């Protein structure tokens, strides 16, 4: 009996153990199934929706899911901190991302107010600010398509400042290693901006062309709009240098004049007074000459004292000076010294040319320095063109240009004679000028023209298609392709033609980028709300 009792107890124990094992296996399978289901759900939520297709004729365009070419990017992975433990990232006292491990806290922010973007780090112990020198911090930035960037830090005021500029866009995965009191702390987070996800099917559906950055042949042909202007170096204003009454007007607007031709006759009391003073001065000078000759003869004959002779000589010199001053005053204002009518004053043309503006009429009273005529020599004219800031480096003095009238069939050639060294604060353009021959008077001031500026063909090492160039925020960008993602790459551009533009900075040879229909990517970034949260 004892044997059977012992066997029975052993059987019960074995049964209990077996049941426990079965339950454990069931629980484990259930948890794995739940984890897999949650992972799939998370993947589906973070996966972008398919690109929208353009509606056919008659279809409605109010489906919000089709408003996005690309799927909205999932929220920046700023939650991944403290060695990969997911948690909500808090804001620090300086508005940055605040990470805490044990009693040590670290706040990281990108500062860019009136300085190039820099990474700043503040440290805390139990919520109280630490001396930044007590922490050694290293940050690694991982960007799409680039090698990781290691940032070191130096103390400045109450924070640590990165030793290099944090270039735009501020889209990267961040790994932080901090050493404080011989203890190491690690944090990480993701910060994405100007980035969207797009697969091959979406590229095909939306006809988005993908090209490779590389060398290209660029013909520096630039078409600009311009206007014919008077040659300011050969244009003058005829001005009245005294006040008076207009007696007669000799020419009208459009008349040809030669240098010295009388334009207008004026009666001026001021001229009459100067001529009267001149006549009086001339008579005094004549009397002084007679007195001088007499005193000189008397002194030479020992009849009068030398003192009388010297006084007469001095008086003569003084009268000559007074007379010469009056003659110069009349010459400066263009009035003759001799005239039967003392008040008569003639204004003459200073150059050969065409009267382009007349501001005087007979019987009018004019004042001193009043402009009466504008006269221009139109045998040559200026062609002025406005150059946008992006094209300033293309236009050089000496380059050949062709000019075509927009209103009738006429053309001319010339060379760039002047490029303004300044850019207008309002127009954001610079001015360039060409001087062309106009002996036949084909080119009238005010005429709009097209200007084609050409230079030699050049091979540039890096270029992108003009179709790929977009404006995002205050950047000029292309959208580089990195695996399944497209991300903005701000560029510094150089020469261009109608197809390609040279790249000076911002992207490397061999990188892929969106060309044709790249504006759809820009639109989707805007709809997805490309953030710039630092």
Beta strands, then each sheet from edge to edge (+ up, - down):
strand 1: 80-81
strand 2: 85-86
strand 3: 90-91
strand 4: 97-101
strand 5: 104-111
strand 6: 118-125
strand 7: 128-129
strand 8: 135-142
strand 9: 149-151
strand 10: 153-156
strand 11: 159-162
strand 12: 172-180
strand 13: 183-191
strand 14: 195-197
strand 15: 210-212
strand 16: 214-230
strand 17: 235-240
strand 18: 244-249
strand 19: 256-257
strand 20: 262-267
strand 21: 344-348
strand 22: 353-358
strand 23: 365-366
strand 24: 370-376
strand 25: 380-388
strand 26: 400-405
strand 27: 411-419
strand 28: 429-437
strand 29: 448-465
strand 30: 470-472
strand 31: 475-482
strand 32: 485-490
strand 33: 492-496
strand 34: 500-505
strand 35: 512-514
sheet 1: 1+ 2-
sheet 2: 3+ 4- 5+ 6- 7+
sheet 3: 3+ 4- 5+ 6- 11+ 10-
sheet 4: 9+ 8- 12+ 13-
sheet 5: 14+ 32- 31+ 30-
sheet 6: 14+ 32- 31+ 35- 15+
sheet 7: 33+ 34- 29+ 16- 25+ 28- 27+ 26-
sheet 8: 17+ 24- 22+ 19-
sheet 9: 21+ 20- 18+ 23-
end
